[in-house]
Amino acid sequence: MTEDPDRPADFVEALAKGLAILESFSGTHPEMTLSEVARQVEITPAAARRSLITLEALGYVGRREKRFHLKPKIMSLGSGFYFAARIDEVLQPDLRQLVETFGDASSIGTLDGEDVIYIAHYSVQRARRAAAVAGARYPAFATSMGRVLLAGLEDDALDMALEAMALPSLTSRTCVDRTELREEIGRVRAQGYATTVDQLDYGITALAVPVRDGGGRTIAALNTSGYTGMVTPEKLVEERLPELRAAASHIAHQMARYPMLESVLRL
């Protein structure tokens, strides 16, 4: 882990390392040895060992021979947020309504660093492709929701974000040119929505709109998506954009009744 000079004086480094270790496990790294964890989090093996032993004693991490893995108890951390933020009550009804109307899938997410993190999701899809479950995170530049969220940033913040981002080619259609990406985000700002085709993964065509607070600031993004080949961006805009915008407006109105949810979604 790199040192951050802007950290507060009471910052607890050991806690930060423990959380970084929990975040390092993923579908790509479901199990890791102590040394692999240390490399992944960029800490010393000794520090990784202390954190892993603590997390194991608390029940968040398990061990199979010399390889560590997450245990189901870790899900209690996410469920605490889910219920405290009233996700099921405030967000899920609109997602379900969109899916009942159009089929396919719908999600809401917010920006977390270079990624869009999915806060809620509803789907009738069962395809083998990038999972959009709640808690999933993907590079913002390659998703419709991420581009809407980036478009909601001030110019200086957007330029800094784009300059710092890694832009891997996730598919042959992924836009990895910073100038082209900046121009696309400008179009998203002007038209008030974003569409993507096979940018994150093959088979995903999506449309997203911003969810704004009372002051007009983008605090989240709402999308609808379908299978590439069965839907086109033009078809999504023509058939789903009005309903998607209405749902975003309703969600914004609902969130105003729950200050905690609005607060946690702010960029």
N, C-alpha and C positions, 0 to 999 in steps of 0.2 A: 504494500500500500504506500502511495506517495504522500508526503507531508503536505498539508494545506495550511498556508500562513493565515488564512481567514477563519480558521477554526476557533471557537470560543475558548477562553482560558480553562473552563471546567470540562472540556472535551475528554471523554474516557476512551483512550486508545484501545484498551483491551476489549471493551464492548464493541467498538467499531470493527475490530478484527474478527470477533465472533460472528457478527452479522454478515460480514463480507464472506466468511466461510460458508455460511448457510446459503447465501446468494450464488456461490460458485457452483453448486450442484445444479445440474440441468439434464435435459434429454441427451445432450452431447456428453455430459460427464455425470452419469448417474451414480457411479462408484469411483472413488479415488483413494490412492494410498496417501499416507501422510506427506510424502515428498511432493506428490502431484498437487495436493491441496496447497502446500506452501508456494509452489510455482504459480498456481492459478491465481492466488490472492496476492502474490508478491510479498510474502513475509518469510521470516526465518523458520526452519523446521521446528525449532524449539518453541516458538510462539504458536505455530500451527498445532503442535502437540498439546500445549496447555489448553488452547481453545477447544480442540476436539475432545479432550478428556472431560472438560467441563460440560460441553454440549451433550456428550454421551451420558454423563451422570444425570443430566436434567431430562433425558429422554428424547431429545430432538435429533440425535444422531445415533446410528447403530454401526456395528462393525461385523464384517464377514471375513474371517481370517485377518488379512492386513489391509483390507479395503473398507473405507467408510462410506456410509450412505445415509440419506435422510430417513426419519421414521415418521409414522402418521401423526404424531403429536405436533409436528410443524404446521399441520393444517389448522390447528387451533388459533394460530396467530392471524391467519387470513380470515378465518370465520369471525373472529372478534371484530375486525374492521367491517366485514360484510353486514353484520347485524347492527353494529353501532352506527354505521352510516346509512342504515335503512335502505340498502341496495334493492332488496326484494320488493319493498313497498313503493319506492320512488322511481326506480329505473326499469325494473323488469316488465311492468305492465305495458309500457310503450314498445319495448323490444318484442314482446309476445304479439302485440297487435300488428306490428309491421310484418312479422313473419307469418301470421295468420292471413294477412292481406296479400302478401307477395310471395310467400314461401322463402326458400333459401335461408339467409342468416342476417342477423343484425347485432351490432355491438356498440358499446360506448367506451371511450377511453380518454386518457389525458396524457400530457407530455411529462416524461421523467428523464431528464438529461437528453441523450440522443435517441431515446426510444419512446414509442407510444406504449403505454401499459393499459391493458384491457381491464376495465372496472366491472363490466357486466356483459353478458353474451347470451343470445338465444338462437337456436338453430334447428332446422330439420335436416341438415346436411350430414352425411356420413362418409364423406370422401376422405381418402388418405392424402392429406395436404397439411400445410401449416395450421396448427391448432389455434383457434381464437378463443380459448377458454378464459374465464376471468383469472387475472393474474399473469397471463401470458404477456410477453413484451417482445416487440419487434422493432427494427430500425425505422424511425419515423419517416425518413426520406422515401421509403419504398412502400408506404401504405397511404390509402386515401385519408384516413383519420390523421395520420402523422402530418401530412401536407396541409390539412386544414389547421392543425394546431400550430405548425410552423408559420403559416400565413397570419396567424393571430399575434405573432411576436412583433415588437417594434423593429424598425429597419436595422438598427445597430445590433440588437440581440439576434436577429435572424442571420445577419452576416457573420457574426461570431460563431453561431451554431453551425452554419454550413461550412465555415472554414475549419472547424475542429472535427467535424464528422468524418468517420471512415465511410467510404462509399463502395462496399463490395458488390460485385456482380452476382446477385442472387439468382437471376435467370438471364437468358440472352437478351431480354427486353428491359432489364433494369436500367434506369437512367443513372449513370455514375458521373456525368459531366456537371460540375458545380454551376457553370454558367447556365446551362439548359435547365437545371433544377431550380435555380433562382428565378428564371423566367417563368417556369411552370407555376411556382408558388405565387408569383405576381399575378398570373391569370386566375389562380384560385382566389386570391384576395378580391380581384375585380368581379368575378362571377358569383362568389359566395358559396362555392362547392368544389370538391375535387373528385376526379375519377381516375382510376388506375386499372390497367390490364396487365396481368402476369408480371407485375413489378416485384412482389415479394415471393411469389411462388407461382408455378404454372397452374392454370385453372381458376384463378381468382380475378374476377372483374368486380370492382367496387365503386360505390358512390358515397361520399361523406359530406356532412354539413357541420358548421359550428354550433355549439351550445353556448349561449352568451349569458352573462349575468346582467343585472339591472342597469349597469353602466355601459353595456355593449362590449365588454371584454370577453374574449373567447376563453372559457374555462374547461371545456371538454369538446369532444367531437362524437358525432353519431353517424353510423354507416349502415348501409345495406349492401349485401354482396351476393353474387351468384356465380355459376360456372361459366368460364370463358367458353364461347361457342354456343351457349344457350342464351346468354344475354350479351348485350353490347353496352358501352358507355352511353351511347345515344338513347338506347331503349330505357336504361335506368333513369336517365335524366327526364325523359318524356313521361314515363309511367310512374316513377317513384319519388321524384324530387319534391313535388308539393306535399305529399304525405310525410316525407322525411323531415321537411322543414316544419311542418305542423307538430310532429312528434318532438322535435328539438325545442320548439317554443313551449310545449306543454311540460317537458322535462325541466326547462329553465324555470318555469313558474312553480313547479313542484319543489325544486331545490331551494327556492327562496323561502319556503316554509321550514326548511331544515338547514339552518346555518352551518352545522358541522359538515354536512355533505358538500355544501358549496365551498366551504373553507378548504377541505382536503383536495378538492378538484382544481383549485386555482393553480395556475402555472407558476 
